[in-house]
């Protein structure tokens, strides 16, 4: 079970890294930026976005509206335990992937000396 989860996470990182690289190269080409700098900024931007998403997904309150068009809490209900677990797990995934993308962006950045 852990092996299959690790495979799925590796596939997620590979697909995400490939799409970020291709998208960043395309935007960098349009703007005339150096390829390495464009790719590093793409990883930093996507990593930051995922960290912020992880924060917002994890900080949702325990009360959910039954219908979105109701403006009051009259149609509200408490979140089920499986909904709370899903929110926490999704938040942890966003934060972990975002942190790894930030690290890759820092390592690839030509303006940052790590040593």
Backbone as JSON, one array per atom type, in Angstrom:
{
  "sequence": "XXXXXXXXXXXXXXXXXXXXXXXXXXXXXXXXXXXXXXXXXXXXXXXXXXXXXXXXXXXXXXXXXXXXXXXXXXXXXXXXXXXXXXXXXXXXXXXXXXXXXXXXXXXXXXXXXXX",
  "N": [[0.83, -1.18, 0.0], [1.93, 1.26, 0.79], [3.91, 1.42, -1.1], [2.46, 1.71, -3.5], [1.26, 4.17, -3.01], [3.52, 5.78, -2.89], [4.37, 5.54, -5.53], [2.24, 6.8, -6.87], [2.56, 9.39, -5.84], [5.07, 10.0, -6.86], [4.52, 9.99, -9.6], [2.74, 12.14, -9.64], [4.48, 14.25, -8.91], [6.26, 14.11, -11.1], [4.62, 14.68, -13.36], [3.67, 17.19, -12.62], [6.11, 18.62, -12.43], [7.01, 18.45, -15.08], [4.98, 19.81, -16.47], [5.11, 22.33, -15.27], [7.7, 23.07, -16.0], [7.55, 23.12, -18.86], [5.51, 25.05, -19.22], [6.67, 27.28, -17.95], [8.96, 27.65, -19.49], [7.75, 28.38, -21.91], [6.45, 30.8, -21.22], [8.68, 32.24, -20.39], [10.1, 32.37, -22.78], [8.4, 33.99, -24.29], [8.61, 36.36, -22.85], [11.26, 36.89, -22.97], [13.12, 35.97, -21.1], [15.83, 34.34, -19.33], [16.19, 30.83, -19.76], [16.72, 29.1, -17.49], [16.21, 30.78, -15.33], [13.51, 31.4, -15.81], [12.31, 28.88, -15.45], [12.95, 28.37, -12.77], [11.55, 30.46, -11.51], [8.97, 29.69, -12.21], [8.67, 27.29, -10.75], [8.92, 28.34, -8.16], [6.71, 30.07, -8.07], [4.5, 28.31, -8.46], [4.89, 26.6, -6.27], [4.56, 28.39, -4.12], [1.9, 29.12, -4.55], [0.61, 26.65, -4.07], [1.25, 26.28, -1.36], [-0.21, 28.39, -0.19], [-2.77, 27.61, -0.96], [-2.94, 25.21, 0.48], [-2.97, 26.22, 3.07], [-5.45, 27.61, 3.08], [-7.27, 25.56, 2.47], [-6.93, 23.9, 4.66], [-7.77, 25.51, 6.75], [-10.48, 25.81, 6.75], [-13.63, 26.25, 8.27], [-15.53, 24.26, 10.69], [-18.2, 24.3, 10.01], [-20.51, 23.81, 7.45], [-22.33, 25.05, 4.68], [-25.5, 23.96, 3.62], [-26.83, 24.61, 1.29], [-25.55, 26.7, -1.23], [-26.72, 29.1, -1.9], [-27.97, 30.14, 0.29], [-27.68, 32.66, 2.66], [-27.53, 32.8, 5.39], [-26.79, 31.16, 8.52], [-28.75, 29.35, 8.91], [-29.18, 27.17, 7.31], [-27.02, 25.61, 7.87], [-24.67, 23.0, 8.7], [-22.78, 20.82, 10.78], [-19.51, 19.75, 9.88], [-18.84, 16.47, 8.72], [-16.88, 13.85, 10.26], [-15.31, 12.51, 8.32], [-15.19, 14.42, 6.31], [-13.7, 16.41, 7.57], [-11.28, 15.01, 7.94], [-10.58, 14.6, 5.27], [-10.16, 17.26, 4.45], [-7.95, 17.95, 6.05], [-6.05, 16.08, 5.14], [-5.86, 16.78, 2.42], [-4.93, 19.38, 2.68], [-2.42, 18.87, 3.85], [-1.2, 17.51, 1.75], [-1.13, 19.52, -0.26], [0.57, 21.38, 1.03], [2.93, 19.88, 1.39], [3.68, 19.21, -1.29], [3.88, 21.79, -2.32], [5.99, 22.8, -0.77], [8.12, 21.16, -1.61], [8.23, 21.93, -4.31], [8.98, 24.6, -3.98], [11.56, 24.22, -2.91], [12.84, 23.0, -5.1], [12.68, 25.12, -6.91], [14.35, 27.0, -5.63], [16.8, 25.66, -5.69], [17.22, 25.53, -8.46], [17.45, 28.18, -9.15], [19.37, 30.61, -10.73], [20.38, 32.88, -9.55], [20.79, 32.42, -6.92], [23.09, 31.37, -4.58], [23.87, 28.38, -3.19], [25.95, 27.33, -1.81]],
  "CA": [[0.0, 0.0, 0.0], [2.81, 2.42, 0.83], [4.59, 1.45, -2.39], [1.58, 2.28, -4.53], [1.1, 5.59, -2.7], [4.78, 6.44, -3.29], [4.35, 5.6, -7.0], [1.3, 7.85, -7.26], [3.16, 10.67, -5.51], [6.16, 10.23, -7.83], [3.87, 10.36, -10.87], [2.23, 13.49, -9.44], [5.62, 15.18, -9.0], [6.8, 14.11, -12.46], [3.69, 15.39, -14.24], [3.68, 18.59, -12.2], [7.39, 19.22, -12.8], [7.07, 18.58, -16.54], [4.07, 20.86, -16.92], [5.66, 23.62, -14.81], [8.87, 23.37, -16.82], [7.11, 23.51, -20.2], [4.79, 26.32, -19.13], [7.62, 28.34, -17.6], [9.79, 27.91, -20.67], [6.94, 29.1, -22.9], [6.27, 32.17, -20.75], [9.99, 32.87, -20.42], [10.42, 32.66, -24.18], [7.6, 35.14, -24.69], [9.07, 37.56, -22.15], [12.68, 37.07, -23.21], [13.89, 35.66, -19.89], [16.73, 33.2, -19.43], [15.41, 29.61, -19.49], [16.88, 28.6, -16.12], [15.52, 31.72, -14.44], [12.08, 31.24, -16.02], [11.88, 27.62, -14.84], [13.01, 28.51, -11.31], [10.43, 31.29, -11.09], [7.76, 28.88, -12.35], [8.59, 26.4, -9.58], [8.67, 29.15, -6.97], [5.34, 30.57, -8.12], [3.57, 27.2, -8.23], [5.06, 26.16, -4.89], [3.93, 29.38, -3.25], [0.45, 28.99, -4.72], [0.15, 25.44, -3.38], [1.32, 26.51, 0.08], [-1.35, 29.22, 0.19], [-3.97, 26.76, -1.08], [-2.93, 24.29, 1.62], [-3.41, 26.95, 4.25], [-6.88, 27.9, 3.01], [-8.05, 24.31, 2.54], [-6.84, 23.38, 6.02], [-8.35, 26.4, 7.76], [-11.94, 25.93, 6.63], [-14.3, 25.99, 9.53], [-16.26, 23.0, 10.77], [-19.59, 24.47, 9.6], [-20.69, 23.84, 6.0], [-23.68, 25.39, 4.26], [-26.14, 22.91, 2.84], [-27.01, 25.21, -0.03], [-24.67, 27.85, -1.37], [-27.46, 30.35, -2.08], [-28.42, 30.65, 1.58], [-26.69, 33.56, 3.23], [-27.48, 32.71, 6.84], [-26.37, 29.85, 9.03], [-29.93, 28.54, 9.18], [-29.03, 25.92, 6.57], [-25.67, 25.1, 8.11], [-24.53, 21.76, 9.45], [-21.4, 20.55, 11.16], [-18.82, 18.86, 8.94], [-18.67, 15.1, 9.19], [-15.46, 13.55, 10.53], [-14.58, 12.17, 7.09], [-14.93, 15.68, 5.6], [-12.57, 17.06, 8.25], [-10.07, 14.25, 7.62], [-10.23, 14.89, 3.88], [-9.62, 18.62, 4.4], [-6.62, 17.93, 6.64], [-5.17, 15.34, 4.25], [-5.65, 17.58, 1.22], [-4.08, 20.48, 3.09], [-1.07, 18.34, 4.03], [-0.66, 17.21, 0.41], [-0.8, 20.8, -0.89], [1.73, 21.98, 1.7], [4.13, 19.07, 1.1], [4.05, 19.39, -2.69], [4.31, 23.18, -2.46], [7.32, 22.94, -0.16], [9.09, 20.51, -2.51], [8.38, 22.78, -5.48], [9.79, 25.74, -3.57], [12.95, 23.77, -2.8], [13.35, 22.82, -6.46], [12.85, 26.45, -7.46], [15.53, 27.63, -5.03], [17.98, 24.96, -6.2], [17.4, 25.86, -9.87], [17.6, 29.62, -9.35], [20.76, 30.96, -11.01], [20.79, 34.03, -8.76], [20.96, 31.99, -5.55], [24.23, 30.49, -4.35], [23.56, 27.56, -2.03], [27.19, 26.96, -1.09]],
  "C": [[0.88, 1.26, 0.0], [3.55, 2.56, -0.5], [3.74, 2.07, -3.48], [1.33, 3.77, -4.28], [2.36, 6.36, -3.11], [4.85, 6.56, -4.81], [3.41, 6.7, -7.47], [1.87, 9.24, -6.97], [4.3, 11.0, -6.46], [5.59, 10.64, -9.19], [3.32, 11.78, -10.78], [3.36, 14.51, -9.57], [6.17, 15.25, -10.42], [5.91, 14.9, -13.42], [3.68, 16.88, -13.91], [4.97, 19.28, -12.62], [7.48, 19.42, -14.31], [6.17, 19.72, -17.02], [4.55, 22.24, -16.47], [6.84, 24.02, -15.69], [8.46, 23.85, -18.21], [6.39, 24.86, -20.19], [5.71, 27.49, -18.84], [8.53, 28.68, -18.77], [9.02, 28.7, -21.72], [6.77, 30.56, -22.49], [7.61, 32.92, -20.78], [10.43, 33.22, -21.82], [9.67, 33.89, -24.66], [8.12, 36.44, -24.07], [10.56, 37.81, -22.32], [13.56, 36.81, -22.0], [14.81, 34.48, -20.17], [15.95, 31.93, -19.06], [15.52, 29.11, -18.05], [16.15, 29.5, -15.12], [14.0, 31.58, -14.58], [11.56, 29.97, -15.33], [11.91, 27.74, -13.31], [11.87, 29.38, -10.8], [9.1, 30.55, -11.22], [7.58, 27.95, -11.17], [8.29, 27.19, -8.31], [7.23, 29.65, -6.92], [4.33, 29.46, -7.82], [3.67, 26.67, -6.81], [4.41, 27.1, -3.91], [2.41, 29.28, -3.33], [-0.09, 27.77, -3.98], [0.24, 25.58, -1.86], [0.14, 27.35, 0.56], [-2.64, 28.42, 0.09], [-4.06, 25.77, 0.09], [-3.38, 24.97, 2.89], [-4.92, 27.16, 4.23], [-7.74, 26.64, 3.07], [-8.06, 23.78, 3.97], [-7.52, 24.25, 7.06], [-9.84, 26.63, 7.57], [-12.57, 25.57, 7.96], [-15.08, 24.68, 9.52], [-17.71, 23.08, 10.32], [-19.66, 24.6, 8.09], [-22.14, 24.22, 5.71], [-24.24, 24.25, 3.42], [-26.37, 23.39, 1.42], [-26.19, 26.49, -0.1], [-25.46, 29.16, -1.46], [-27.99, 30.9, -0.76], [-27.33, 31.49, 2.2], [-26.58, 33.45, 4.74], [-27.0, 31.32, 7.24], [-27.56, 28.96, 9.35], [-29.83, 27.2, 8.46], [-27.67, 25.28, 6.78], [-25.72, 23.78, 8.87], [-23.05, 21.59, 9.78], [-20.78, 19.58, 10.14], [-18.68, 17.48, 9.56], [-17.19, 14.83, 9.43], [-14.68, 13.18, 9.27], [-14.3, 13.41, 6.24], [-13.76, 16.42, 6.24], [-11.26, 16.34, 7.94], [-9.62, 14.52, 6.19], [-9.61, 16.28, 3.75], [-8.19, 18.65, 4.96], [-5.64, 17.21, 5.73], [-4.86, 16.12, 2.98], [-4.74, 18.76, 1.52], [-2.63, 20.01, 3.24], [-0.43, 18.03, 2.68], [-0.26, 18.5, -0.3], [0.46, 21.42, -0.29], [2.99, 21.2, 1.37], [4.6, 19.27, -0.34], [4.54, 20.82, -2.93], [5.7, 23.41, -1.9], [8.39, 22.32, -1.04], [9.31, 21.36, -3.75], [9.18, 24.04, -5.16], [11.27, 25.38, -3.47], [13.58, 23.59, -4.18], [13.59, 24.18, -7.11], [14.07, 27.16, -6.92], [16.81, 26.98, -5.56], [18.26, 25.36, -7.66], [17.68, 27.34, -10.13], [19.06, 30.0, -9.57], [21.26, 32.14, -10.17], [21.01, 33.68, -7.29], [22.15, 31.05, -5.45], [23.96, 29.7, -3.08], [24.8, 27.22, -1.22], [27.99, 28.21, -0.8]]
}
